[in-house]
Amino acid sequence: MDLLDLFGFLLLGGGAWFWLDSLNARQQAISATKAACNSEGLQLLDDTVAIHRLSLRRDSAGVLRIHRIYDFEYSDTGNDRTAGSVVLLGKRVLVINLNLKRTPHLQLLH
């Protein structure tokens, strides 16, 4: 095995890790979003979230983590669609933003 093979295996392993980490983070975002919608009496449409932005940020301890912003849509009546977003730093949900028509609402999670 030469250096090029080793580099290829490392690249393949890193890609597999990132893919699995992204699936886990997305599932965390879906679970948190469903819980937030349920607590407000809303319906998460399509039961899914979509990645909006991906970057690197440091957490409060200074550790570099993947920062993800997901968009989703929800409804209060089932006849309308309203956009919201959820922000994750690593696997930790930081903010769920519900743009409620009745009153602006921002749910901070700690």
NORLINZI-V665182 format. One record per backbone hydrogen bond with DSSP energy under -1.0 kcal/mol. CO is the residue of the C=O (numbers start at 1). NH is the residue of the N-H. E is the energy in kcal/mol with one decimal. If there is no record, write none. Layout:
# NORLINZI-V665182
<<CO/NH/E> <CO/NH/E>>
This chain:
# NORLINZI-V665182
<<2/6/-1.9> <3/7/-2.5> <4/8/-2.1> <5/9/-2.4> <6/10/-2.4> <7/11/-2.4> <8/12/-2.5> <9/13/-2.7> <10/14/-2.5> <11/15/-2.2> <12/16/-2.2> <13/17/-2.4> <14/18/-2.4> <15/19/-2.2> <16/20/-2.4> <17/21/-2.7> <18/22/-2.3> <19/23/-2.0> <20/24/-2.2> <21/25/-2.4> <22/26/-2.4> <23/27/-2.1> <24/28/-2.1> <25/29/-2.3> <26/30/-2.5> <27/31/-2.4> <28/32/-2.3> <29/33/-2.3> <30/34/-2.7> <31/35/-2.1> <32/36/-2.2> <33/37/-2.7> <34/38/-2.8> <35/39/-2.2> <36/40/-1.0> <37/42/-3.3> <38/41/-1.1> <43/75/-2.1> <45/48/-1.0> <50/71/-3.2> <53/69/-2.4> <55/67/-3.5> <57/65/-3.6> <59/62/-1.8> <63/59/-2.3> <65/57/-2.5> <66/90/-3.3> <67/55/-2.4> <68/88/-2.9> <69/52/-3.6> <69/53/-1.7> <70/86/-2.4> <71/50/-2.9> <72/84/-2.6> <73/45/-2.1> <74/82/-2.5> <75/43/-2.9> <82/74/-2.4> <84/72/-2.0> <85/97/-3.6> <86/70/-2.9> <87/94/-3.1> <87/95/-1.1> <88/68/-2.6> <89/92/-1.6> <92/89/-2.6> <94/109/-2.0> <95/87/-2.8> <96/107/-2.3> <97/85/-1.9> <98/100/-1.9> <98/105/-1.1> <105/98/-1.1> <107/96/-2.3>>
